[in-house]
Amino acid sequence: DAGVIQSPRHEVTEMGQEVTLRCKPISGHDYLFWYRQTMMRGLELLIYFNNNVPIDDSGMPEDRFSAKMPNASFSTLKIQPSEPRDSAVYFCASSLMSGGGETQYFGPGTRLLVL
Amino acid sequence: SQKIEQNSEALNIQEGKTATLTCNYTNYSPAYLQWYRQDPGRGPVFLLLIRENEKEKRKERLKVTFDTTLKQSLFHITASQPADSATYLCALPYSSASKIIFGSGTRLSIRP
């Protein structure tokens, strides 16, 4: 398996623009997580899905952020409109099952810079 | 809510020595604790998991301990090598929820 795939790897955009980050989890994994990492706040969980259904979005900063998982092999994280404070590395991770300590497999991340 | 504290400062170790990283948590004792490694520009990679009923876990040169009384986990790398240089993150589950919280990580540098 190729592991978790994320695109784009780097994104530079201007404030106010819409940004869409994409993730393809490992085949067969039924949990998908979106994280954001910054120097100040570390690695923060934004939202996670189980079997394509959003379970907990309490980490989503505000209404400008939205995430979808239309099928088991694809998820998007959208920021509309983007702001400079959204600049961070966004990671997608997947796991086979959660709650019992199962490993999370992370993608390479998308480095977002909002000017 | 659960909070995790890791050595905020970087740890510099001479090659060949044992590196010891600390992870302290507050509030409830988790059912398990995980350690991940993160290299610059990459996502975290899982290393080890230790459950609350386990005192110690080993994997090659890695050893993790879990003291639920002290609310602490120690992560040891024996015979450290420059290739071990990375940031190490500990992670705990959110109570009974199916998600984990990560510590801020400790940057480890092994000098030749």
Interface residues (C-beta under 8 A of the other chain):
Chain A: V4 Y31 F33 G42 L43 L45 Y48 N50 I55 D56 F91 A93 S98 G99 G100 G101 T103 Q104 Y105 F106 G107 P108 G109
Chain B: A31 Y32 Q34 G41 R42 G43 P44 V45 F46 L49 R51 L89 P93 S96 A97 S98 K99 I100 I101 F102 G103 S104 G105
